[in-house]
Amino acid sequence: AVDTAGNTESYKTVVFDVLVRFDNTDSTYYRGNWGYSANTSRFGGNWMYADSAGASAFITFRGTRLDLIGGTAPNYGIARVTIDGGTPGYADFFTAGSWLFQKRLYSQGGLSDTTHTALIEWTGSKNASSTGTLIGIDALDIAGAPVPDSMAPVTTDNAPSAWRTTPATVTLSASDSNTWISNTRYSINGGASVTYTAPFSVSGEGTTTITYRSLDGAGNVESTKTAEVRIDRVAPTARDDANSAWRHGPVTVQVSADDTGSQVAQILYSTDGGSPSTPYGSGISVTAEGTTTIKYKAIDTVGNASAVMSATVRVDDTTPSSSDDATSTWATTSTVVHLSSGDALSGVAGIRYTLDGSEEATYGAGITVATEGTHTITYRGVDIAGNVESPRQATVRVDMTAPISSTNATATYSNAATIAISATDTVSGLAKREYRVNGSQWTSGSVVSVSGAGTYVLDYRAVDTAGNTESYKTVVFDVRSRVQQTDSKISWGGSWSTASYSGYSGGDLKTARGIGAGYTITFNGTYIDLIALTGPGYGKAKVILDGTMSQTVDFYSTNWTNQVPVWGNHALPAGNHTIRVEWTGSKNASATGDTINLDAVDINGPLAQAPEHLTRFEETDSMITFSSTAWSTAPGTNYSGGSLKKAKGTGTGYQVNFTGTGIDLIALKGPDYGIARVIIDGTTETADFYASGFLNKQVVWGKRGLAYGPHTVRVEWTGSQNASSTNSQIDLDAVDVNGAVTQAPIWPFRVEQTDSKISWGGSWSTASYS
């Protein structure tokens, strides 16, 4: 204060609050279960009350003081009051008496003049005397004014921003400085919004977008926020532009990769077959020839690696190498030349060639050279990589024409022949001349010489340098030679004598007369003449050619003539022939004798050893004697002479006497014939007439090599037979004798007791009587 005199009192200070009462709804936000009650005793005619856990109220104001105005009652409890999160205070709503209204239950002053937040909470506690825990708010006295809550809550997330390979757990954290968080809602990738209650897992591949926002107790809604979770479990995809075809080097291969997630971090490669380890830059250059395998892989930001990929690069800078199968020798036919080419790397693409300078063509399965002469094939190989070989050449020589040959042969030669072969060839030239005589082996030569009687077949041909062999040509000629009658290969029958005279061929000849006299000649050829002496004292002979042709030869002539061809055949078929000459005892009416002779033989082939000369005597010959009448005659065209005799029974037999060196008994053999006893000159043997089928003109018994002279053959029926035979009969068809049959005694015949072959014992005397 200041008095009249002007004295000024030292100033004093008092502090006071100007409180304004605000209704319980002014900027007050209730959380939990609050009730509303109208009551005229209350400020504003109503109040808010709560009696359950979680009930609270939030008041935001600007000022320096806050007082809580409420009612009291015997059954009310205690509330907790906290300002700006500081040390809480308590308001006790209990009174022992009747209810009191608009009572100051809590006051907090001395606050800074800023915005403050007050929190009033139900505690569930009470005064010991209270019978309840209810609390309530009637009004608020503020040294200042309520501030409406317009501040939205703040929500944060812990979503990782970096790419990862594993699921992420996302936590949303919301806060509000004035009230509480009513709820937080979120959605994933634009899906339905859900209320956040706990951390959630994100495992989807790729980028997952989370949108979220929170709502506070004042109804303030936070602006939508976004979080992204990036998960990459898929490896990148790598590729190359390698061309597996063969190419010239160097070859550059580009490698690229894609990754839909964290993106490609690097590409690694190798060219040595090992694991990819070299970082890829702008391309891989391959210069080595052959096949190179590039291995590569891509790795993304989070370490996912693609599968190791392979690219094949083939480099070939070497030309192929070609060859042919053409020979430098002459060919005799249209020739096919085969070309081949090898390439160790890319392989052969083809072969190009020209024939005698023709337009170049692509080789296929062979090159046919079909014209005669010398030809040139020029060729080169091309490989798949395009390398072209330097040209090569092959020479082909073709001669398809055989040479032509000829001879100076004539039709007939004496004792020996010499023939020349000539030939010409106009293409490859003559190589040789060949010939063969009578089908022998081919022999090279130009002169053919043969000696010795015979008909010769000369085949000849020429061969040129190319190997063309002319179709052989043939000439036939005869070389004739004389064989003397002294040749040991002539077989004689009967008794022959030798007469010598200088006019005879060889200086002598042989003559004979008598039954069984004859000779046999065998030779290989086509021409024969029998050379003999003719004269007034000679008779006739029978000539049998090859067993069938029978002719009569007359040795008679009015004058004695030497070396006369008395019989011949100059057109025989080629091969072996046998001529049989037999004395007949007949003669020309003018002849004085029946002798025959042989001086020599003219033939055009080699003389062979003649078979033994046998004379056949039929069973009807009177010189052969048979026993009794048991023998019967059987006619037949297959029998020698048209018939045979057969018999059976005790004492049955026959006898043949002959002068010579051998004999054969000719008979029919069959399934009903037996066994005979054969006695030759006192020696007994057997003859079996059995055969499973009927066989005509069979030698049932024979003897050779006997001393020339008289011999006796006696055949007797035995009654025995082969175990398979059905009968024991025997037969005789004919007798072949090397010599002559003589008269046999009558069967049976008488032997006198004077025969020296009878042996006597004791003392015998001889009595004579006519």
ABEGO torsion letter per residue (X at the ends): XBBAAGBBBBBBBBBBBBBBBBBAABGBBBBEBBBBBBBAABBGGBBBBBBBBGBBBBBBBBEABBBBBBBBBAABBBBBBBBGGBBBBBBBABBABBBBBGBBABBBBGBBBBBBBBBBBBAGBBBAABABABBBBABBBBBEBBBBBABBBBBBBABBABBBABBBBBBBBBBBAABBBABBBBBBGGBBBBBBABBBBBABBEBBBBBBBBBBAAGBBBBBBBBBBBBBABBBBBBBABBABBBBOBBBBBBBBBBABAEBABBBBBAAGBBBABBBBAEBBBABBEBBBBBBBBBBAAGBBBBBBBBBBBBBABBBBBBBABBABBBABBBBBBBBBBBABAEBAEBBBBBGGBBBBBBBAEBBBABBEBBBBBBBBBBAAGBBBBBBBBBBBBBABBBBBBBABBABBBGBBBBBBBBBBABAEBABBBBBBGGBBBBBEABBBBBEBEBBBBBBBBBBAAGBBBBBBBBBBBBBBBBBAABAABBBBEBBBBBBBAABBGGBBBBBBEBGBEBBBBBBEABBBBBBBBBAABBBBBBBBGGABBBBBBABBABBBBGBBABBBAABBBEBBBBBBBBAGBBBAABABABBBBABBBBABBBBBBBBBBBBBBAABAABBBBEAABBBBBEAABBGGBBBBBBEBGBEBBBBBBEABBBBBBBBBAABBBBBBBBGGBBBBBBABBABBBBGBBABBBBGBBBEBBBBBBBBAGBBBAABABABBBBABBBBBEBBBBBBBOBBBBBAABAABBBBEBBBBBBBX
